[in-house]
Amino acid sequence: MQEAQTPDIEDDASFDAESCVDQRIERLLLVCGAIKAGTTWLFSMLRQHPMIAVPKIKEVHFFAPASLPWDPLADEARIQALVNYFDNNGPYVKHAPELAEAARNDLEWFHNYLSGPIDLAWLRSLYGQAGPDHYISDFSPFTSLGDQNDVKRICDSSHNRRLIYLIRNPVDRYWSHYNFHKSLFSPGEDITGYNESFYADELAGADFALHGQYYRFIEMAQSVLEPHEFLVLPIEDCRADPLAAVRKIEAFLDLPPATYDPASLKANVFPSRLLMKPEAFQRACLPLVERDCADLDRLGVAYPETYRALAL
């Protein structure tokens, strides 16, 4: 395992060059995983823990890799995040003082979010009065698309860090990802009636297969992080016993147990459209599933046996 290197204070933008004050985050929690693997559910749970500071929006993307084909922190992307937030959390009622005050607080947060420069001080400003004993957190699938240098940047930006990588039954995840993608870019298309060859070609494009290659990020993270800093968690474990899964995460974070809303433990957060997986789609997934499971086996990662089961 490679040891994370501490950056040179004078050369790294994470530090104040004049005062030489260490600006690194004391405790950092990043939750990532493939698209549609459960990061939204985990966000809805961990935001309830008093020692985990969360931003107004689920995905800040501060540690998104530079290799992405788009910049999630560009002005237009951040403005769109503001629009989406108020679309999903409004309307604010002017004659209700408590809602007006909430709107003012939200706008103040977005003022910081839309400002710059985008550095560690900017990131810290998004978490209010979170102290050094709190985890500053972000829940973004895109973190897992980075390379080894991106993981080293995470280490260089924090004194203590924890990464949770969520995985999901490959066929279920591929279908949910494909369904979600089509709902955004081709909402009127009937995606249930194609043949196996068509689905295979579709899965080879976009970023479906890239997100499904769990081994890529796991192997890279294992080469940079210490074992106690990295947790691979099947979302099926969370669904089977949500409270036990959250307690496992608390132990991983070395946090005391918290009280969670019972209804949210079993909530289905941000579900895809309810469409039956076609048999042809499942057959098209077979080579991908075999590849993904073989790679998990090679890395010694435990996962539910159902990942290999395709009921056709």
N, C-alpha and C positions, 0 to 999 in steps of 0.2 A: 504494500500500500504506500502510495506517495504521500509524503507529509506536506500539508498546505504551507506555503511560504508566506511570511509576513512581508508586506510590501514596503518599499523604501518610502518613508514619510514625505520626502521632498518631491518624489516623482509621481505619487498617486493622488488623483483628484479627490479621494475620499478623506484627505487630511487637509487641515488648515496650514498652509505653508508658512504663514507668518508667525503664528503662535505655537505651531507644532503640537496642537491639541489633538489627541486621538479622537477622531470622529466616528470610529466604527460603532456599529450597533452592538449593544451588550448581549441581547438575546434575540435571535432571529428564527422565525418559524416559516418555512415555505412548504405549502401543500401543492403538489402537482400530480400529473398523471395524464393519461391519454384523454382526449375529448370524450365526454359522456362516460367517464369512469367514476364519477361521484364526488368531484371536488365541491360542487355547489351544496350537496347535502352536508358535507363535513364543515363547510363554512357556516352553514346554518346552526350547526351544533357548537363548534368551538367558539363562536362569537359570544356564546353564553357564559364562557368561563371568565371569571373576573381578572385572571392573570394573563389573558390573551387579548391584546389590543388589535382591533380590526378597523379598517378604513370604512368610509361610507359605501364604497363600491367593493365588490368581491375581488376584482382583479386590477391591481395597480400596475402590474407588468414591469416593475423597476428592474427585475432580473431577467426580463425577456431577452433572448439572444439577439445579437446584431444580425445574424444570418436570416432572420425572418424576412419574407418578401414585402412586409409592410412594417411601419414604425408605430407600435401601439402607444407611444408617448409623444408622437407628433401633435401639433396644435389641433389639427382637424380630428384626430382620434380622441383626444381628451375632451374636445367640445362635444363630440358625439356621445361620449360617456355621460356628460352632464345632461344632454337631451334625453338619453335613455333613462337616466335616474329619475328625472322629474316626470317623464311619461309614466314610469312604473310606480312612482310613489306619490302621485298627486291625484286630484288637484288639491292644492292647499286652499283652505277656506279662510277668506280674509277676516270674517267676523268671529272666527274662533281663535282667541289669543294664543292658546297652546300650539295650534298648528302654524300660526304666523311666526311664533318664536322658533319652532322647529325649522321652518323655511329659512329664517335668518341664519340659524346655525348651519344648515346645509349649504347655503350660499357662501358663508365664510369658509367652510371646508373646501368648496370648489374654487374659491378664490386662490387658496394655497395650491390646490391641485393644478390649476391652470397657469400658475406662476412658474418662475424658474430662478436660477438654473436648476436643472434636474440632477441633484447630487444627494448625498446621504442626509444633509441638512433638510433638503426638500422632502425626502422620504419621511424623516422623523416628524416633520411638521404635520403630516397627515394622520398622526396618531394621538393628537390631543396632549393630555398630561401623562401619557404612559411613562412610568418610571423605568429605571434600569432593571428592575426585577420582573417587568412585564415582557412578554414576547411581542415583538412587532411582527405581524403576520401578513402573508399574501397567499392567495389561492388561485393560481393560474396554471392551466395545462401547458401553456407555452414555455414555462420554465424548463420543462422536460425535453424541449427540442434543442437545447443548447449543447455545446461541446465541452471538452475538458476545461478549456480556459474559462468558460462561463461558470462552471462549478467552482473553479479556483477563485473567481471574482466574488462569489458568494462567501467563500472562506475569508478572503481579504477584507470584506466589508463588515465582518462581524467577529466578536470575541467568542461567542457561543452560538452555534447554529444547529437546527434540527430540520431535516427534510423528510417529508412523508410522501411516498409515491404510491398512488392508488392504481390498482389493476382491476380488470373486470373480465368476466367470461368473454373470450375473443369474439365469438359469433354475435352475442348480444351487443357487445360494444360496437362492432363493425356495422351492424344493422342500425343501431341507435345513432351512430355518427352519420351514416349515409342518409338516414331519414331526416336528421336535423339539417344536414347540408342542403338537401333537396328542398326542405321547407323554407329555407332562406333564399335560395337562388332559383328555384323552379317550383313554386308552391302549387301550381295547377297540374303538375305532372303526376300521372299514375305510375308509381314506382314499383308496383307489386306484380306486374305481368310480363317481365322480361325473361329471357332464357339465361342459362348458366354462363354462356360465353359473354353475353352483354354485361352481366354483373361482374365477371372476372376482369373485363376491360375497365369497368368503372372503378373497381377497387384498386387497380394498378395506377390510377391517376389521382389527382388532387393530393391530399395528404392522409388518406385513409390508412394505407399500409405503414407509412412512417409513424403515425401515432400508435399503431398496433405493435410495433417492434419494441416491446417492453425491455428486452435485454439491453438495447443500446444505451438507454439512460441508466439502468441499474448497474451495468458493468462499469460505466464511466464513473458514476457516483461512488461505487465501491472502491475504485482506484484512488479517489481523492479524499473521501470522508472516512472518519473513524466509524467502526461498527455502531457505536452508541449514538451516532449523529444521523443515521439513515434507517428508515423503516419502510418496508414494502408491505402494503396492506390491501388484501382483496376486499373490494366493496361488498362482496357476498357475506363476509364475516360481519360487516356492519349491519347488514339487513337481517341476518340470522339472529343476532343478539346485539342490538344497537348500544345498549348501556355498557355491556362488557367490552365492546370495541372502543368506546370512548374512554373507559377506565384504562384500557391498554395504552391508549394515546397519552393520557395523563401521566401514566408511569413512565412512558418514553420521554416525556417532556419534564419529568421530575416535578410535577405540579400536584397539589392536593386535590382530592375529589371535589367536584362542584355539583350543584343541583341543576338539572336540565328539565325543560318543559317536556312532560311525558308525550304530548301530542307530536312534538317536533322530532322525537326519537324515531318514530315510525312514518314520518311524512315522506311522500314521494316528491322531492324538490326538482323543479325544472324538468319535467318528463318530456319525452319526445311524443310525436303524434302516435295515437294508438293504431298501428298498422301491423298485421300479421306478417312475420318473416316468411317470404316465399321459400319453398323447398329449393328452387333453383339458386337462390341467393346463398342458402346454407351450403349447398354443394360447391359453389364458387369459393366459399370461405375455407374449404377443407385444407388446401395447401398452406394457407396462411396460418390456420390454427395449428397444424402440425409443426410448422416452423417456429411459431411463437412459444408453444409448449416445450419443444425441444431446447430452445434457448433458455427458458426458465429452468428446466432440468439441469442444464449444463452449469448454470450459476448457483444451483442449490436452493432456488427460491421455492418455497412451499405455496401451493395454490390448490383450490378445490378440484377434485377429480372431475367434476362436471365440466371443466374447461375443455376436456377432450371428448365429451359426449355430444354427438350431434344426432338428435332424434329425427330422422328423415322418414 
